[in-house]
Amino acid sequence: MTAGTRGAYRAYARLVLETMPEESRVGLTLGFVRTFGIPDIARVLAATGRMTNEPRGRAKATGVAMFTLIGKGLDSEDGRRVVDGLRRVHDRPGITPELMHYVLACFTVCPLRFIDAHGHRAVTEAERDAAYLFHLSLADALGMPELSSLDGELAGEAAGGATGGVAGGVAGGVAGADGLAGVERWMCDYETRHFAPTDAGRALWAATSKGLLAARLPAPLAPLASVFAASLLDRPLREALTVRRPPAPVRALVTYALRARARARRRAA
């Protein structure tokens, strides 16, 4: 990756590493949790045992990898090391290009969703475009095929309609008018078709909600992490993980705490 390409997603790097790093970490964690709703991914994660036994360690490794790539660039020495590691981890039976595209979509879309909902300001269009360029760059570095080769017209929209492949889209700037919105539509369509309850998904959620999300929530909410964490899940994901919707007072308390935090950050900004 050239210095020019790194500069193209510098706005995204500033957002997640400097402007709203805590919100970005929570959003990345929620993106990771989202993958538990896909049976094929849940089985792979549960089979290693690390996610259920060491959820913090596994999630920390994922976060460090992503933030290294965002902050230092895919072509930096550390970036190349991370990319090589990601290739090795995903080079195993059962991990298809479609699954890899879904995971990458979650890791890109979910932090921005959380910032829009709970940050002290919304994500700007420049930051969203920069996030999309990073998304394309990482997909290219991992040797992932175009979405259009996997899922037809909708996936073609998600890939921005680029005719020169992912690398061509990066070289030409933001490929297509839909950009990250197209990726998000593809992700939602994939979830509609594949979200389903599994024992593996439930086990992963139980471990993560108690051992990981507690550390991501405001301190007053941590002791009741599982029920409060469930308030951050949307209905399709709750159903895929068979998680009950928390009572209205709990949801209201979580919303109040997050809004109060955003207001305080807004005043300080």
C-alpha angles and dihedrals in degrees: 000000000000127000087250092058092048088052089053091066098033089109089059092048091052091049098052099033103036116010101043109001096150093050089047092053092050091047092049090050090051089049089054091048089051091064089062088073091066107083096213092051094043091053093051093048094045093047092062091057091213096100094052095039100036108020094158094051093047094047092044090054090051092049094047090050094050096044091047090055093046096045103037102028132245092268096052118104091254091043093054090048091052093047091050089050092050090050091053094046093051096042096095138103115283097025103110128186088251092057091048091051090051094051092048090049091053092050092051102037103039099059090052091047091054093047091050091050101039110011125105088253138011124263111268124232090246090055091046092051090048091051089052092052090051089049091053092045093053093046088052093047090052091052093241117166121241116277087234089068090056110040111016126225100359091048089047088059090050091053088054095247091277114167096196098062127251093306090051090053091053093048091051096047123242103005113224132346097274098058113157091358088066091051090051092050090051090049092051092047090050090052092050089055100040113025109115137149117261135169088240092054092049092049091049092050093048092053095043099045092052102034105031115019090051087067091049097051125083109277096252090058098046100089091062094039099146097055094039092046089053087061088067093058122091122227099263092052093045089053092048091052093037091236118158118236107254118245117274094253090055092049090048092051092051091048091049093049093049094045092048090052091049091050091051091050091047091055091048095048 
